Amino acid sequence: MTVRHIHLAAVAAGLVVASAGVSAPANAQVNIPRHPNQAESKLANIRQLTTTGTQAEAYWSPDGSWITFQSTRDGHACDQQFVMRPDGSGMKRVSNGEGKTTCGWIFPGNGKLFFSSTHGVAAACPARPDPSKGYTWGLDRFDFYTANLDGTNPRRITNYGTYTAEGILSPDGKRIVFTSLKDGDLDIYTMNVDGTDVKRLTNTVGYDGGPWWSPDGKQIVYRSHHPSNAEELKEYQDLLRQNLVRPNKVELFVMNADGSNQRQLTRLGGANFGPSWTPDGKQIVFASNHKNPVGRAAQNFDLFLISLDGTGLTQITHDEQFDGFPMFSPDGKKLIWAASRFATGERDVNIFVADWRP
């Protein structure tokens, strides 16, 4: 899911920043922190890489030399796919400027990337969900595309015409794990990088999404909500028929890479999403609002670490608003994430990177 979805309920301006201080690109206007946040002791030398629009899902290339992310910068009405260097330089749009994009990933060698886009359905941005239905995510008609890092040689690799997104590349660069509505429910699949040999991994009714390979490629962490009673099931299926899902209850699960041994990792309550792995494969980093999951307080997502046996829950960020989509650099020395700290616009979310203190 994109930050645009999360952001409508999770992001506002007027924030606190970490004790290490923040720097931004030289041509950016930098806000001064009101006071240091001593609680963010695992983050040092925080840098702000973007300064305008809504950004999210900033993910490292396998060698750590590039970052791909989605953004509404440069006047785009909905997310487009961009790449930049880890210091914020070399920024350029990769997608064609039509439709909406999400969930990009750079292949080994930095020659190309894949991402999901709706531009094959329509050049215009998809309609936003009806607010009268409460807080919901729209399941837009994404399919996967590849392109060179300069945007040339675009190629469509799926053609389902329904929500197909949330893709992550396997560590060996051979397969993509993703979420799709193609069989009538929100389930997790894997496929070859050219779109062939599609295998379904989840079958329980409910939302299974946000999958991410472990560093050794043997396991996948994901977020899930399976309706627990007839009332929840009816609401879920009614919304699904309208291409909507309500994500206010999502816990983390882990399974083997072939879909076996599915087990629940968190039982925190609220919305727990955006999981990825520490480079040693021993812990999961993710975003959660479980401390304040209802009302206006539900806007406050923070980053957490948890061990694979469900122990050792550790809070990383302590900002008053939104922190999400965390990912460690390949060498484990840096953490990148999206946050609304220092936001200058009402809906701004920017990309931050910090040195990691184990």
C-alpha positions as CSV (number, residue, x, y, z in Angstrom):
1,M,0.0,0.0,0.0
2,T,1.2,3.5,-0.7
3,V,1.9,6.2,1.7
4,R,-0.9,8.2,0.2
5,H,-3.3,5.6,1.7
6,I,-1.5,5.6,5.1
7,H,-1.0,9.3,5.0
8,L,-4.6,10.3,4.9
9,A,-5.1,9.0,8.5
10,A,-1.6,9.0,9.8
11,V,0.2,12.2,8.9
12,A,0.0,15.8,10.1
13,A,2.4,18.7,10.6
14,G,4.2,20.2,13.7
15,L,6.7,17.6,14.8
16,V,9.7,16.7,17.0
17,V,13.0,15.4,15.7
18,A,15.7,13.1,17.0
19,S,18.6,14.2,19.1
20,A,21.2,13.7,16.4
21,G,19.9,16.6,14.4
22,V,18.8,16.7,10.8
23,S,20.4,17.9,7.6
24,A,18.8,18.2,4.2
25,P,19.9,18.8,0.6
26,A,21.9,22.0,0.2
27,N,19.1,23.6,-1.9
28,A,16.4,22.7,0.6
29,Q,14.8,24.8,3.3
30,V,15.5,23.1,6.6
31,N,13.3,23.4,9.6
32,I,15.0,23.7,13.0
33,P,14.0,21.1,15.6
34,R,12.0,22.4,18.5
35,H,13.9,20.2,20.9
36,P,15.9,17.0,20.7
37,N,14.3,13.6,21.2
38,Q,16.7,11.8,23.4
39,A,14.7,8.6,23.1
40,E,15.8,7.9,19.5
41,S,19.2,6.7,20.6
42,K,19.6,4.1,17.9
43,L,19.5,6.8,15.2
44,A,22.5,9.0,14.6
45,N,23.3,11.7,12.0
46,I,19.8,11.9,10.6
47,R,19.6,13.4,7.1
48,Q,16.5,14.5,5.2
49,L,16.7,13.5,1.6
50,T,13.5,15.1,0.2
51,T,11.7,18.3,1.1
52,T,8.4,18.6,-0.8
53,G,5.4,16.4,-1.6
54,T,4.5,13.0,-0.4
55,Q,7.2,10.4,-0.5
56,A,7.3,6.7,0.6
57,E,8.7,3.2,0.1
58,A,12.3,4.3,-0.3
59,Y,14.2,1.1,-0.9
60,W,18.0,0.5,-1.3
61,S,19.5,-1.1,-4.4
62,P,21.3,-4.4,-3.6
63,D,24.6,-2.6,-3.5
64,G,23.4,0.4,-1.6
65,S,24.3,2.9,-4.3
66,W,20.8,3.9,-5.4
67,I,17.4,4.4,-3.8
68,T,14.1,4.1,-5.5
69,F,10.9,5.7,-4.1
70,Q,7.5,7.0,-5.0
71,S,6.6,10.6,-4.8
72,T,4.1,13.4,-5.7
73,R,6.9,15.9,-6.1
74,D,7.1,18.2,-9.1
75,G,3.4,18.8,-9.2
76,H,2.2,15.2,-9.8
77,A,-1.3,14.6,-8.6
78,C,-0.5,11.0,-7.6
79,D,2.7,9.0,-7.0
80,Q,5.4,8.5,-9.6
81,Q,8.5,6.4,-9.3
82,F,11.9,8.1,-8.8
83,V,15.4,7.1,-8.1
84,M,18.2,9.0,-6.3
85,R,21.6,8.5,-4.7
86,P,21.8,7.9,-1.0
87,D,22.7,11.6,-0.4
88,G,19.7,12.8,-2.3
89,S,21.6,13.7,-5.4
90,G,21.0,12.4,-9.0
91,M,17.2,12.4,-8.5
92,K,15.2,11.6,-11.6
93,R,11.7,10.3,-12.5
94,V,11.6,6.8,-13.9
95,S,7.9,6.2,-14.5
96,N,6.2,7.9,-17.5
97,G,4.2,10.5,-15.5
98,E,0.8,8.8,-16.1
99,G,-1.4,6.9,-13.7
100,K,-0.1,6.1,-10.2
101,T,2.9,4.0,-9.2
102,T,3.9,2.2,-6.1
103,C,6.4,-0.4,-4.7
104,G,9.6,-0.1,-6.8
105,W,12.7,-2.2,-6.5
106,I,16.1,-2.0,-8.2
107,F,17.6,-5.1,-9.8
108,P,21.3,-6.1,-9.1
109,G,23.7,-4.2,-11.3
110,N,21.6,-1.0,-11.2
111,G,20.5,-1.4,-14.8
112,K,16.8,-1.5,-14.3
113,L,14.0,-1.6,-11.7
114,F,10.4,-2.8,-11.4
115,F,7.4,-1.1,-10.0
116,S,3.6,-1.2,-10.1
117,S,1.6,1.3,-12.1
118,T,-2.0,2.0,-13.1
119,H,-1.0,3.8,-16.4
120,G,-2.0,0.8,-18.5
121,V,-5.6,1.3,-17.4
122,A,-5.8,5.1,-17.6
123,A,-3.4,8.1,-17.8
124,A,-5.3,9.9,-15.1
125,C,-4.9,9.3,-11.3
126,P,-7.3,6.7,-9.9
127,A,-10.2,8.0,-8.0
128,R,-9.8,8.3,-4.2
129,P,-12.0,6.2,-1.9
130,D,-15.3,7.7,-0.8
131,P,-14.6,9.2,2.7
132,S,-18.2,8.4,3.7
133,K,-17.1,4.8,4.0
134,G,-14.7,5.6,6.7
135,Y,-10.9,5.0,6.5
136,T,-10.2,2.6,3.6
137,W,-7.5,1.9,1.1
138,G,-8.4,1.9,-2.6
139,L,-7.3,-1.3,-4.4
140,D,-6.3,0.4,-7.6
141,R,-5.7,-1.5,-10.8
142,F,-1.9,-1.8,-10.6
143,D,0.3,-4.1,-12.8
144,F,4.0,-4.6,-12.7
145,Y,6.4,-2.9,-15.1
146,T,10.2,-2.9,-15.6
147,A,12.3,0.0,-16.9
148,N,15.9,1.2,-17.1
149,L,16.9,3.6,-14.3
150,D,16.7,6.5,-16.8
151,G,13.1,5.5,-17.6
152,T,13.8,4.0,-21.0
153,N,12.8,0.6,-22.3
154,P,9.6,0.2,-20.3
155,R,8.0,-3.3,-20.3
156,R,4.9,-4.7,-18.7
157,I,5.4,-8.0,-17.0
158,T,1.9,-8.7,-15.6
159,N,-1.5,-8.1,-17.1
160,Y,-4.1,-8.9,-14.5
161,G,-6.0,-5.6,-14.6
162,T,-6.6,-5.7,-10.9
163,Y,-4.6,-4.8,-7.8
164,T,-1.2,-6.3,-8.2
165,A,1.5,-4.6,-6.2
166,E,3.6,-4.6,-3.0
167,G,6.5,-6.4,-4.9
168,I,9.9,-7.2,-3.4
169,L,12.8,-8.9,-5.2
170,S,14.3,-12.1,-3.8
171,P,17.9,-11.9,-2.5
172,D,19.1,-13.9,-5.5
173,G,17.4,-11.6,-7.9
174,K,15.4,-14.3,-9.6
175,R,11.8,-14.0,-8.2
176,I,9.4,-11.3,-7.0
177,V,7.0,-11.7,-4.1
178,F,3.9,-9.6,-4.3
179,T,0.2,-9.1,-3.4
180,S,-2.6,-9.4,-5.8
181,L,-6.4,-9.5,-6.0
182,K,-6.2,-11.5,-9.2
183,D,-8.0,-14.6,-7.8
184,G,-10.6,-12.7,-5.9
185,D,-8.9,-12.2,-2.5
186,L,-5.8,-10.3,-1.3
187,D,-3.2,-13.0,-1.3
188,I,0.6,-13.3,-1.6
189,Y,2.3,-14.8,-4.7
190,T,5.8,-15.3,-6.1
191,M,6.8,-15.2,-9.8
192,N,9.9,-15.1,-11.9
193,V,11.1,-11.6,-12.7
194,D,9.6,-11.8,-16.2
195,G,6.2,-12.6,-14.8
196,T,6.2,-16.3,-15.4
197,D,5.8,-19.3,-13.0
198,V,3.3,-17.6,-10.7
199,K,2.8,-19.5,-7.4
200,R,0.1,-18.6,-4.7
201,L,1.4,-18.7,-1.1
202,T,-1.6,-17.7,1.0
203,N,-5.2,-19.0,0.8
204,T,-6.9,-17.9,4.0
205,V,-9.8,-15.4,3.5
206,G,-8.6,-11.9,4.4
207,Y,-5.9,-9.4,3.6
208,D,-2.3,-10.9,3.2
209,G,0.1,-8.3,2.0
210,G,3.4,-6.4,2.3
211,P,5.6,-9.5,1.9
212,W,9.3,-9.2,2.2
213,W,12.0,-11.9,1.7
214,S,14.4,-12.7,4.5
215,P,18.1,-12.0,3.6
216,D,18.7,-15.7,3.0
217,G,15.6,-16.0,0.8
218,K,14.2,-18.8,3.0
219,Q,11.3,-16.9,4.8
220,I,8.8,-14.1,4.1
221,V,7.4,-11.7,6.6
222,Y,4.0,-10.1,5.8
223,R,1.1,-8.3,7.3
224,S,-2.3,-9.9,7.6
225,H,-5.9,-9.6,8.8
226,H,-8.2,-12.6,8.6
227,P,-11.8,-11.8,9.6
228,S,-12.6,-13.6,12.9
229,N,-16.4,-13.6,12.8
230,A,-19.3,-13.3,10.4
231,E,-19.6,-9.6,10.8
232,E,-16.0,-8.9,10.0
233,L,-16.1,-11.3,7.1
234,K,-19.2,-9.5,5.6
235,E,-17.6,-6.1,5.9
236,Y,-14.3,-7.3,4.4
237,Q,-16.1,-8.9,1.4
238,D,-18.4,-6.0,0.9
239,L,-15.5,-3.6,0.7
240,L,-13.5,-5.9,-1.5
241,R,-16.3,-5.9,-4.1
242,Q,-15.8,-2.1,-4.2
243,N,-12.0,-2.6,-4.5
244,L,-11.5,-1.3,-1.0
245,V,-10.0,-2.7,2.2
246,R,-10.0,-1.3,5.8
247,P,-6.5,-1.7,7.3
248,N,-7.0,-0.7,10.9
249,K,-6.3,-4.2,12.2
250,V,-3.2,-5.7,10.7
251,E,-0.7,-8.0,12.5
252,L,2.7,-9.4,11.2
253,F,3.1,-13.0,10.1
254,V,6.1,-15.1,8.9
255,M,6.1,-18.1,6.5
256,N,8.6,-20.2,4.6
257,A,9.3,-19.0,1.1
258,D,7.1,-21.8,-0.4
259,G,4.1,-20.7,1.8
260,S,4.5,-23.4,4.4
261,N,4.6,-22.9,8.2
262,Q,2.6,-19.7,8.3
263,R,2.7,-18.3,11.9
264,Q,1.7,-15.1,13.6
265,L,4.5,-12.9,14.9
266,T,2.8,-10.0,16.6
267,R,-0.3,-9.7,18.7
268,L,-0.1,-6.0,19.4
269,G,-3.4,-4.6,18.2
270,G,-3.8,-1.6,15.9
271,A,-2.1,-1.5,12.5
272,N,1.3,-3.1,12.1
273,F,2.7,-2.8,8.6
274,G,5.8,-2.2,6.4
275,P,7.9,-5.1,7.8
276,S,11.4,-5.7,6.6
277,W,14.4,-7.6,8.0
278,T,17.6,-6.7,9.8
279,P,20.5,-7.8,7.6
280,D,21.4,-10.8,9.9
281,G,17.8,-12.1,9.4
282,K,17.2,-12.3,13.2
283,Q,14.8,-9.4,13.6
284,I,12.0,-7.5,11.9
285,V,11.7,-3.8,11.7
286,F,8.2,-2.4,11.1
287,A,5.8,0.5,11.7
288,S,2.9,0.4,14.2
289,N,0.3,2.5,16.0
290,H,-0.5,-0.2,18.6
291,K,0.2,2.1,21.5
292,N,-2.6,4.5,20.3
293,P,-4.7,2.6,17.8
294,V,-7.9,4.7,17.9
295,G,-9.0,8.3,17.3
296,R,-6.6,11.0,16.4
297,A,-3.9,9.3,18.3
298,A,-3.9,6.5,15.6
299,Q,-2.1,8.9,13.4
300,N,1.1,8.3,15.4
301,F,3.0,5.5,13.8
302,D,6.5,4.6,15.1
303,L,9.2,2.2,14.1
304,F,9.8,-1.0,16.1
305,L,12.1,-4.0,16.1
306,I,11.0,-7.5,17.1
307,S,12.7,-10.9,17.2
308,L,11.4,-13.8,15.1
309,D,10.1,-15.5,18.3
310,G,8.0,-12.5,19.1
311,T,10.2,-11.3,22.0
312,G,12.4,-8.2,22.4
313,L,10.0,-5.6,21.1
314,T,12.0,-2.3,20.9
315,Q,10.7,1.1,19.9
316,I,13.1,3.0,17.5
317,T,11.3,6.3,16.8
318,H,9.4,8.5,19.2
319,D,8.1,11.3,17.0
320,E,4.6,12.6,17.5
321,Q,3.3,11.7,14.1
322,F,4.1,9.4,11.2
323,D,7.2,7.1,10.8
324,G,7.0,4.2,8.4
325,F,8.4,2.0,5.6
326,P,11.7,1.3,7.2
327,M,14.6,-0.6,5.5
328,F,18.2,-1.3,6.5
329,S,20.9,-0.6,4.0
330,P,22.6,-3.8,2.7
331,D,25.5,-3.4,5.0
332,G,23.2,-2.8,8.0
333,K,24.9,0.6,8.8
334,K,22.0,2.8,7.8
335,L,18.2,2.9,8.2
336,I,16.0,4.7,5.6
337,W,12.3,5.5,6.3
338,A,9.5,7.9,5.5
339,A,8.4,10.5,8.1
340,S,6.3,13.6,8.5
341,R,8.7,15.3,10.9
342,F,9.7,18.7,9.6
343,A,6.7,18.7,7.2
344,T,6.1,22.1,5.7
345,G,2.9,21.1,3.9
346,E,-0.2,19.6,5.4
347,R,0.3,16.3,3.7
348,D,4.1,16.2,3.2
349,V,6.0,13.0,4.0
350,N,9.7,13.0,3.4
351,I,12.5,10.4,3.1
352,F,15.0,10.3,6.0
353,V,18.2,8.2,6.5
354,A,20.2,7.8,9.6
355,D,23.3,5.9,10.8
356,W,22.2,2.8,12.8
357,R,23.4,2.3,16.4
358,P,23.0,-1.4,17.2
